Amino acid sequence: MANTLAVAASASPGTKPRRRRSTGDLKVALVFIAPAVLGLVLFYIVPTVRGLYLSFTEYSILGDPEWVGPENYARIAKDPLFWNALGVTVQYVLINIILQTALALGLALLMHRVAKSTFVRGTLLMPYLMANVIAALLWFWMLDYQIGIVNQFIEWMGLPRVAFFGSQEWAIPTQALINTWRHMGYTALLIFAGLQAIPNTVYEAANLDGANPIQTFWRITLPLLRPVLALVLVLTVTGSFQVFDTVAVTTQGGPVNASRVMQYYIFQKAFTEQEFGYGSALAVILFIILAIVAFLQMKFLRGNESDLD
């Protein structure tokens, strides 16, 4: 007992007992994250750096890259097909985002207030579990001008058939509707998760103040959903700018470039025309556009702030 008291008295009052740092947890953590880090480096960072380098070269698969500096970017500025592809992509994004966000918000509110069944909520996610190519082919057959069931129904109603994929006016809206149908269930679940985080006490206070459902939605639900909606918009806008497979299996950019989106134009230049340098420059431009759009969305929507604090 005396020895213990002597040791305690000899310790300075401001010092804390030292604890040995355990490296076991760190080693285990590094083992678990190593595959993800390896995949990130091999499939994202390395191709990004190489693509950035190739954007300053003239390169085909049959030869070595030849440095040309900013020539590819100067060529892009004068390329009418690039500006057409950018305009078509923006048109697709606007249709897809407006419809998808509005429908997903409505479905999320229905799930929150009406549909309490887990089966119903899971059913909404089923189209998202379908591969993009399968969904595109399914609707391609259903909307076919000659044998499609949709056009047969339209004709049965006494209306003229619609060339959904064969007309310049309908090509992009049709593809936007297809992807809206496929993704709105997943988007609705993201918004539904945000609704679950809003405390019921807020709605109870609104009811006591005599607020009707419309006032509650505009003044409580939407403001408190802002961080979730900001995240959803960033994800959906970024994904919409990268649409490719639906176009590739239906219209192949036609008719007359009416559905030639940016990703399909990049694919054509790089893999069809063997202009990998120019295709890489187009990909860099698309990356810059997406980075700017995501930054502006998070800044103006204040996606990193919450009104619940």
MIZA-877773 format. One line per 2 residues: number of its first residue (from 1); their letters; for each residue z, y, x of C-alpha. Coordinates in Angstrom, 1 decimal, always signed. Last residue first. Example, Ala and Ser with C-alpha at 12.3 -4.5 7.8 and 13.67 -1.06 7.14 Angstrom:
# residues 2
2) SA) +7.1/-1.1/+13.7; +7.8/-4.5/+12.3
END
This chain:
# residues 309
309) DL) -36.4/+21.9/-30.3; -38.2/+20.7/-33.4
307) DS) -41.0/+23.3/-32.9; -42.4/+21.3/-30.0
305) EN) -44.1/+22.4/-26.9; -46.5/+20.5/-24.5
303) GR) -49.4/+20.7/-27.0; -49.4/+24.5/-27.1
301) LF) -52.5/+24.4/-29.3; -54.0/+27.2/-27.2
299) KM) -53.2/+25.7/-23.9; -53.6/+22.0/-24.7
297) QL) -57.0/+22.6/-26.3; -58.2/+25.0/-23.5
295) FA) -57.2/+22.4/-20.8; -59.0/+19.6/-22.7
293) VI) -62.2/+21.6/-23.2; -62.2/+22.7/-19.5
291) AL) -61.7/+19.1/-18.2; -64.3/+17.8/-20.6
289) II) -66.9/+20.3/-19.5; -66.1/+19.6/-15.8
287) FL) -66.5/+15.9/-16.4; -69.9/+16.5/-18.2
285) IV) -71.1/+18.6/-15.3; -70.0/+15.8/-12.8
283) AL) -71.9/+13.2/-14.9; -75.1/+15.3/-14.8
281) AS) -74.8/+15.6/-11.0; -74.4/+11.8/-10.8
279) GY) -77.5/+11.3/-12.9; -79.4/+13.7/-10.6
277) GF) -78.3/+11.7/-7.5; -78.9/+8.4/-9.2
275) EQ) -82.5/+9.1/-10.2; -83.6/+5.5/-10.8
273) ET) -85.6/+6.5/-13.9; -83.9/+3.8/-16.1
271) FA) -80.5/+3.5/-14.5; -79.6/+7.0/-13.4
269) KQ) -81.7/+9.3/-15.5; -81.6/+7.2/-18.6
267) FI) -77.8/+6.5/-18.3; -77.1/+10.2/-17.9
265) YY) -79.2/+11.0/-20.9; -77.3/+8.4/-22.9
263) QM) -74.0/+9.9/-21.9; -75.2/+13.4/-22.8
261) VR) -76.4/+12.6/-26.3; -80.1/+11.8/-27.1
259) SA) -79.8/+11.7/-30.9; -82.7/+14.0/-31.9
257) NV) -84.6/+13.4/-28.7; -87.8/+12.9/-30.6
255) PG) -86.4/+10.2/-32.9; -84.7/+9.2/-30.8
253) GQ) -82.0/+8.7/-28.2; -82.0/+4.9/-28.1
251) TT) -81.8/+5.0/-32.0; -79.5/+2.1/-32.8
249) VA) -78.0/+0.0/-30.0; -77.9/+2.7/-27.3
247) VT) -76.8/+5.5/-29.7; -73.7/+3.5/-30.8
245) DF) -73.0/+2.5/-27.2; -73.0/+6.0/-25.8
243) VQ) -70.4/+8.4/-27.1; -68.6/+10.1/-24.1
241) FS) -68.3/+13.6/-25.8; -66.6/+11.8/-28.7
239) GT) -64.0/+10.2/-26.5; -62.9/+13.5/-25.0
237) VT) -62.9/+15.2/-28.4; -60.8/+12.3/-29.9
235) LV) -58.3/+12.1/-27.1; -57.8/+15.9/-26.8
233) LV) -57.7/+16.2/-30.6; -55.0/+13.5/-30.9
231) LA) -52.8/+15.1/-28.3; -53.1/+18.5/-30.0
229) LV) -52.4/+16.9/-33.3; -49.3/+15.3/-32.0
227) PR) -48.0/+18.6/-30.5; -48.9/+20.4/-33.7
225) LL) -47.2/+18.0/-36.2; -44.2/+20.3/-36.7
223) PL) -46.5/+23.2/-37.6; -48.6/+20.9/-40.0
221) TI) -45.6/+19.4/-41.8; -43.5/+22.5/-42.3
219) RW) -45.4/+25.5/-43.5; -48.7/+24.0/-44.6
217) FT) -47.4/+20.7/-46.0; -44.2/+22.1/-47.5
215) QI) -46.2/+24.9/-49.2; -48.6/+22.3/-50.7
213) PN) -45.7/+20.0/-51.8; -43.8/+22.8/-53.6
211) AG) -41.0/+24.8/-51.9; -38.0/+25.4/-54.2
209) DL) -35.5/+26.3/-51.4; -33.6/+23.1/-52.0
207) NA) -36.9/+21.2/-51.6; -37.5/+22.9/-48.3
205) AE) -34.0/+21.9/-47.1; -34.6/+18.3/-48.1
203) YV) -37.9/+18.4/-46.2; -36.2/+19.6/-43.0
201) TN) -33.4/+17.0/-43.5; -36.0/+14.3/-43.5
199) PI) -36.5/+14.6/-39.7; -40.1/+14.8/-38.4
197) AQ) -40.6/+11.9/-35.9; -42.1/+9.6/-38.5
195) LG) -44.8/+12.2/-39.1; -45.8/+12.0/-35.5
193) AF) -46.1/+8.3/-35.7; -48.3/+8.7/-38.7
191) IL) -50.6/+11.1/-36.7; -51.1/+8.3/-34.1
189) LA) -51.6/+5.8/-36.9; -54.2/+8.0/-38.6
187) TY) -56.1/+8.3/-35.3; -56.3/+4.5/-35.2
185) GM) -57.5/+4.3/-38.8; -60.0/+7.1/-38.2
183) HR) -61.7/+5.4/-35.3; -64.3/+3.0/-36.9
181) WT) -65.2/+5.1/-40.0; -65.5/+8.2/-37.9
179) NI) -67.7/+6.3/-35.4; -70.1/+5.4/-38.2
177) LA) -70.0/+8.9/-39.7; -70.9/+10.4/-36.3
175) QT) -73.8/+8.0/-36.0; -75.1/+9.0/-39.4
173) PI) -74.7/+12.7/-38.7; -76.7/+12.3/-35.4
171) AW) -79.7/+10.5/-36.9; -79.8/+12.2/-40.3
169) EQ) -81.8/+15.4/-39.7; -84.1/+13.9/-37.0
167) SG) -85.1/+11.1/-39.2; -85.3/+7.4/-38.4
165) FF) -81.7/+6.4/-38.2; -80.7/+7.3/-41.7
163) AV) -84.2/+7.1/-43.1; -83.1/+7.8/-46.7
161) RP) -84.6/+6.1/-49.8; -85.5/+8.2/-52.7
159) LG) -83.0/+8.3/-55.7; -83.2/+6.3/-58.9
157) MW) -79.7/+4.8/-58.6; -81.3/+1.5/-57.7
155) EI) -83.1/+3.2/-54.9; -79.7/+4.4/-53.5
153) FQ) -78.3/+0.9/-53.8; -81.3/-0.6/-52.0
151) NV) -80.8/+2.1/-49.3; -77.2/+1.1/-48.8
149) IG) -78.1/-2.6/-48.8; -80.5/-2.2/-45.9
147) IQ) -83.8/-4.0/-46.1; -86.4/-1.3/-45.7
145) YD) -84.7/+1.9/-44.5; -81.9/+0.0/-42.6
143) LM) -78.5/+1.5/-43.4; -76.7/-1.9/-43.8
141) WF) -78.5/-3.3/-40.7; -77.6/-0.3/-38.5
139) WL) -74.1/-0.3/-40.0; -73.4/-3.8/-38.7
137) LA) -75.2/-3.1/-35.4; -73.0/-0.1/-34.7
135) AI) -69.8/-1.9/-35.6; -70.7/-4.8/-33.4
133) VN) -71.6/-2.4/-30.5; -68.4/-0.5/-30.9
131) AM) -66.3/-3.6/-30.8; -64.1/-4.2/-33.8
129) LY) -60.4/-3.6/-33.4; -60.9/+0.0/-34.6
127) PM) -62.3/-1.3/-37.9; -59.0/-3.3/-38.4
125) LL) -56.6/-0.4/-37.9; -56.5/+0.5/-41.6
123) TG) -55.6/-3.1/-42.4; -52.5/-2.8/-40.3
121) RV) -51.1/+0.0/-42.5; -51.8/-2.0/-45.6
119) FT) -50.1/-5.1/-44.2; -47.1/-3.1/-43.1
117) SK) -46.6/-2.0/-46.7; -45.1/+1.5/-47.3
115) AV) -48.2/+3.0/-48.6; -47.1/+6.1/-50.6
113) RH) -45.4/+8.9/-48.7; -46.0/+8.1/-45.0
111) ML) -49.0/+5.9/-45.4; -50.6/+8.5/-47.7
109) LA) -49.8/+11.3/-45.3; -51.4/+9.3/-42.4
107) LG) -54.5/+8.6/-44.5; -54.9/+12.3/-45.2
105) LA) -54.5/+13.2/-41.6; -56.9/+10.5/-40.6
103) LA) -59.5/+11.8/-43.1; -59.2/+15.4/-41.8
101) TQ) -59.1/+14.5/-38.1; -62.1/+12.1/-38.4
99) LI) -64.2/+14.4/-40.5; -63.7/+17.5/-38.3
97) IN) -63.9/+15.5/-35.0; -67.0/+13.5/-35.8
95) IL) -69.1/+16.4/-37.2; -68.1/+18.7/-34.3
93) VY) -68.5/+16.1/-31.6; -72.0/+15.0/-32.9
91) QV) -73.2/+18.6/-32.9; -71.7/+19.2/-29.4
89) TV) -73.6/+16.1/-28.2; -76.9/+17.2/-29.7
87) GL) -76.5/+20.6/-28.0; -75.7/+19.1/-24.7
85) AN) -78.6/+16.7/-24.9; -81.0/+19.5/-25.7
83) WF) -79.6/+21.6/-22.9; -80.1/+18.6/-20.5
81) LP) -83.6/+18.0/-21.9; -84.6/+21.6/-21.2
79) DK) -83.7/+21.2/-17.5; -83.6/+24.6/-15.8
77) AI) -79.8/+24.7/-15.2; -79.9/+21.0/-14.3
75) RA) -82.4/+21.6/-11.5; -80.1/+24.1/-9.9
73) YN) -77.4/+21.4/-10.1; -79.6/+18.9/-8.4
71) EP) -80.5/+21.3/-5.7; -76.9/+22.0/-4.8
69) GV) -77.1/+20.2/-1.4; -80.1/+18.0/-0.8
67) WE) -78.5/+15.2/+1.2; -80.6/+12.0/+1.2
65) PD) -78.9/+8.9/-0.1; -80.4/+5.7/+1.4
63) GL) -83.3/+3.8/-0.2; -84.3/+1.4/-3.0
61) IS) -81.4/+2.2/-5.3; -82.5/+5.7/-5.7
59) YE) -80.9/+8.8/-4.2; -81.4/+12.5/-3.8
57) TF) -78.1/+13.8/-2.8; -75.5/+16.4/-3.8
55) SL) -74.5/+14.5/-7.0; -74.2/+11.4/-4.7
53) YL) -71.0/+12.9/-3.2; -69.4/+13.6/-6.5
51) GR) -70.3/+10.1/-7.6; -68.7/+8.6/-4.5
49) VT) -65.5/+10.5/-5.2; -65.4/+9.4/-8.8
47) PV) -66.4/+5.8/-8.0; -63.4/+5.7/-5.5
45) IY) -60.9/+7.3/-7.8; -61.7/+5.3/-11.0
43) FL) -62.5/+1.6/-10.5; -61.1/+0.9/-7.1
41) VL) -58.2/+3.4/-7.0; -57.1/+3.0/-10.6
39) GL) -57.4/-0.8/-10.4; -55.3/-0.9/-7.2
37) VA) -52.7/+1.4/-8.8; -52.5/-0.8/-11.9
35) PA) -52.2/-4.0/-9.8; -49.5/-2.4/-7.6
33) IF) -47.4/-1.2/-10.5; -45.5/-4.5/-10.9
31) VL) -45.0/-5.2/-7.2; -43.9/-1.6/-6.6
29) AV) -41.3/-1.9/-9.3; -39.9/-5.1/-7.8
27) KL) -39.7/-3.4/-4.3; -37.9/-0.4/-5.8
25) DG) -35.4/-2.5/-7.7; -34.5/-4.4/-4.5
23) TS) -34.2/-1.3/-2.4; -30.5/-0.8/-3.3
21) RR) -29.1/+2.4/-1.9; -25.6/+1.8/-0.5
19) RR) -23.2/+4.1/-2.1; -21.2/+6.6/-0.1
17) PK) -17.9/+7.7/-1.4; -17.8/+11.4/-2.1
15) TG) -16.6/+14.1/+0.3; -14.9/+17.3/-0.7
13) PS) -11.3/+16.2/-0.4; -11.7/+14.9/+3.2
11) AS) -10.6/+11.3/+3.7; -7.5/+10.8/+5.8
9) AA) -5.3/+10.8/+2.7; -7.2/+8.0/+1.1
7) VA) -6.9/+5.9/+4.3; -3.2/+6.6/+4.6
5) LT) -2.6/+5.7/+1.0; -4.4/+2.4/+1.5
3) NA) -2.4/+1.6/+4.6; +0.9/+2.4/+2.8
1) M) +0.0/+0.0/+0.0
END
